[in-house]
Amino acid sequence: MKSKKMKPHGKRPIKPAKRSIHLKGKWKSVELDPGLFSDEGMEGLVCFEELTSYRLVDTEKAAARAAKEQDREHKKKAPKRKATEEKGDAEATGEATETPKKKAKKKKMKKSTEGEEKAADEAAQPERNEETKSEAVEDSVGSSQQDLLSKPTNKNNKKKAKKMKKEHVNESTSTEEQPVHGPPSQDQPVELSEKAPKSKPAKPPKMQIKNWTSAALSGCEDTNADMRAWKDLYVPAPVLKALSSLGFSSPTPIQALALPSAIRDRMDILGAAETGSGKTLAFAIPMIHNILEWKEHPDQTVKSDTTKIESLYLPDKPTEADKEAENEAEDDDPESAGAVVGDSDGDPDDNDDDEGGADDIKLGCVQVGAKAPFDPAPLEETPSVGSQNQPLLGLVLTPTRELAVQVKHHIDAVAKFTNIKTAIVVGGMSQHKQRRLLKRRPEIIVATPGRLWDLVKEKDPHLQNLRQLRCLVIDEADRMVERGHFAELESILEALHTVHFNPKRQMFIFSATLTLAYTLPTRLLQKKKKRVDKRSKLEILMEKVGIRAKPKVIDLTRKEATVESLTETRIHCQKDDKDYFLYYFLLQHPGRTMVFANSIDCIKRLKSILTILDCTAFSLHANMQQKQRLRSLERFADRESVVLLTTDVAARGLDIPDVQQVIHYQIPRTSETYVHRSGRTARATKEGLCLLLIGPDDVLNFKKIFKTLGKDEDLPMFPIETECMEAIKERVDLARNIESIEYHNCKEKKHNSWFRQAAEALEVDLDEDLLLGKSKDEHADVHQQRMVKGMKAHLKHLISQPVFKKTMKTKYPTQMGKLSFKQTALAGTQSALSKVLMQQSKQKVNGSSQSKRKQRKEKKK
Ligand SMILES: Nc1ncnc2c1ncn2[C@@H]1O[C@H](COP(=O)(O)OP(=O)(O)OP(=O)(O)O)[C@@H](O)[C@H]1O
């Protein structure tokens, strides 16, 4: 045999070298792009940790060296030993004088040389809480590092892991190899065998996936924080510990009001509070409490559907008359429940261009028992904690995938000292992976309705028995119940209120615009002759989601619905001039800025133009792959002077830290959307600015929104340095021309290539008339390319010139013996907010001095 031939005769067979490492520094986590986790084939990955300071040790050599040394010692001590032999072997070998720690070390060393890794691995296991935490966290990405290590033969994974390592491992000055491995928990050398490990490798104690939530949840690690403000709110101890580690020393008002009613009084909660006011934890903490309580008494099983349930909202058996009435209603309204189906994956956030909003709300409540294709699990056994029977206990439904990801991270952050597992179920990410996650039986699922309903229909085992579900949260509820977007939500609610009914289930309904009263569109107004006020809006919502008769309603919103720390400002301009003002603003006031538009096409165009203009801009809309969407958010949150161009898919709930300004490139169609978009800045008591670019098409929407919100339309005008506008226009015009040429070329190419491929596939001659730009010959093409190149070079030159020059104050620069400049703000030196505030205070001063002058004049008269 080949291997035999190659074996040097008479020598021992070559064994793979065993190596250990001696830690010098600490394992550090490497930040990963969360988008990577949605890659097929990357399921096995949880995190990377790197160790840059260590020493490789050959364990066999080390053991041999240790044995030699011991031998030498032994020989030296031999006479002594002889003398002490009578006192017993233990004492003679000096073991009696060794500390237990040393003993253990020696023992382990011995074991490790024998190749028994089990003990080391067990010793390296983190404490229970840490372990469960990492388990919970694993769920977020669907895999563990352990998986990765236990599949060494998976070439794909290996390749990808290598690639990721290259991309993400910090550049290290060390030339030593950097093992991809969980951190050892003890000081002893941990064996790294080149063979596949026989026993379970240690689990990483902590996974730190960095995304936009990381900054908000990074915490201050102030273990001595005074947490007395949380007293009397019934917060479970492990949650309190987590809040302390996050630096959340006191509850926000919505939390202070919601927690006692939810935890002590077990009430359903309808919570309305302004954007960025901490609503997520107002439902997350009671949910965790509820689950911990269940874990203490897991035998509180809700009996099967054979049990007669007294319920306020479980209907009596429908009578024949009821059925007839229902049929009639369905005949009348083709869009009645369930008739309007969402997009392919049923996710609500895919309706970018059609943000219905309050005006489009069609009323319709859950039709109990009408069409749920549920086949409930047979009579359940009493579920036990951690068993395969672990039921789903908490469900959070959100309108967008990104929000689901964020909510999960917020829940994980406050549940980190519990053993509660969470999982995300959203569209656009691997369904297979999500099914695998559900096999771990997480107690909490955060989901968008479309994907959740798909998995329910596919009879995922974890979703077959929802009778135990103790908490149901509908975040951004007013958006969630808009008919036309949420057929799946209706189906889910219907099932939960019928075959999966649980009388003990608590419901949490939250939104910043839950109670925002609005005016119905004129056609409906004529029919109903009324304005939908706060009360009726809530009633409609309660009816739709099937909430109990007397929930606790907490409304902390102002009439204006936006946050007090938000400064609103506007620019009136022609539609075509918006690009100039947008570019001007971004150049003059760099910072983390979100730009909202009403359509995906508009976002795409702006992205191209701003990129040509050398601005760092990312986009986010429903036509992007989920991986790209998350990456855009991540990158946006990671930089300081950056723009996120987005549709209303990012309007609600996203908590990106330190967004300084929000620009409404187009005015939204509804007041709710305006409030939520604007609420991406000025969060958690911080200041923020929002700028409205109002073109002729926007005036109506602007007036309508400001009327609904009871705001003064007379917003301050955003101050513009008009002398800079010529230079701005020149650049933007050039960029628009380049964009337009490139856009049309690209469109032509795509169109023509499609037709050519189709003709080839059909084996027919292509009709040249079908091609776009057919009149353009090769010469014209080259000419155009040259022209674009020239335009780009010119633009590059323009961009290298300062726009916001210090302009001369006087005709004679050296007048008074020195140069004097007009105080024009240089780009980036003054924030947009401080500029507006300064202008406002100036106007106030001017206004009051004018009125004083007027008064004085009148007095004189
Ligand atoms: N008690 C607290 N103390 C300090 N910060 C908190 C507290 N509770 C929540 N936060 C932080 O406040 C920020 C906003 O919270 P959250 O996202 O829950 O707001 P929200 O009311 O849901 O906003 P929106 O209406 O936009 O969804 C988050 O960064 C969160 O971590």
The ligand as an SDF file (V2000), in Angstrom:
LIG
                    3D

 31 33  0  0  0  0  0  0  0  0999 V2000
  -35.5280   52.2820   30.1880 N   0  0  0  0  0  0  0  0  0  0  0  0
  -34.7300   52.6880   29.2250 C   0  0  0  0  0  0  0  0  0  0  0  0
  -33.6900   53.4950   29.5020 N   0  0  0  0  0  0  0  0  0  0  0  0
  -32.8780   53.9320   28.5090 C   0  0  0  0  0  0  0  0  0  0  0  0
  -33.0330   53.6190   27.2160 N   0  0  0  0  0  0  0  0  0  0  0  0
  -34.0550   52.8130   26.8730 C   0  0  0  0  0  0  0  0  0  0  0  0
  -34.9480   52.3110   27.8560 C   0  0  0  0  0  0  0  0  0  0  0  0
  -35.8510   51.5410   27.2290 N   0  0  0  0  0  0  0  0  0  0  0  0
  -35.5360   51.5530   25.9160 C   0  0  0  0  0  0  0  0  0  0  0  0
  -34.4570   52.3060   25.6960 N   0  0  0  0  0  0  0  0  0  0  0  0
  -33.7900   52.5900   24.4080 C   0  0  0  0  0  0  0  0  0  0  0  0
  -34.5770   53.5580   23.7200 O   0  0  0  0  0  0  0  0  0  0  0  0
  -34.4650   53.3500   22.3190 C   0  0  0  0  0  0  0  0  0  0  0  0
  -35.8290   53.3700   21.6800 C   0  0  0  0  0  0  0  0  0  0  0  0
  -36.5650   52.2620   22.1080 O   0  0  0  0  0  0  0  0  0  0  0  0
  -37.6210   51.5120   21.1760 P   0  0  0  0  0  0  0  0  0  0  0  0
  -36.9920   51.1530   19.8780 O   0  0  0  0  0  0  0  0  0  0  0  0
  -38.2410   50.4560   21.9640 O   0  0  0  0  0  0  0  0  0  0  0  0
  -38.6360   52.7130   20.9160 O   0  0  0  0  0  0  0  0  0  0  0  0
  -40.1190   52.6210   20.3420 P   0  0  0  0  0  0  0  0  0  0  0  0
  -40.9900   53.3890   21.2660 O   0  0  0  0  0  0  0  0  0  0  0  0
  -40.4930   51.2240   20.0440 O   0  0  0  0  0  0  0  0  0  0  0  0
  -39.9310   53.4670   19.0000 O   0  0  0  0  0  0  0  0  0  0  0  0
  -40.7660   53.3390   17.6280 P   0  0  0  0  0  0  0  0  0  0  0  0
  -42.1200   53.8890   17.8760 O   0  0  0  0  0  0  0  0  0  0  0  0
  -39.9890   54.1690   16.6700 O   0  0  0  0  0  0  0  0  0  0  0  0
  -40.7970   51.9010   17.2680 O   0  0  0  0  0  0  0  0  0  0  0  0
  -33.7410   52.0400   22.1290 C   0  0  0  0  0  0  0  0  0  0  0  0
  -32.4170   52.3090   21.7390 O   0  0  0  0  0  0  0  0  0  0  0  0
  -33.7780   51.3950   23.4760 C   0  0  0  0  0  0  0  0  0  0  0  0
  -32.6580   50.5800   23.6820 O   0  0  0  0  0  0  0  0  0  0  0  0
  1  2  1  0
  2  3  1  0
  2  7  2  0
  3  4  2  0
  4  5  1  0
  5  6  2  0
  6  7  1  0
  6 10  1  0
  7  8  1  0
  8  9  2  0
  9 10  1  0
 10 11  1  0
 11 12  1  0
 11 30  1  0
 12 13  1  0
 13 14  1  0
 13 28  1  0
 14 15  1  0
 15 16  1  0
 16 17  2  0
 16 18  1  0
 16 19  1  0
 19 20  1  0
 20 21  2  0
 20 22  1  0
 20 23  1  0
 23 24  1  0
 24 25  2  0
 24 26  1  0
 24 27  1  0
 28 29  1  0
 28 30  1  0
 30 31  1  0
M  END
$$$$
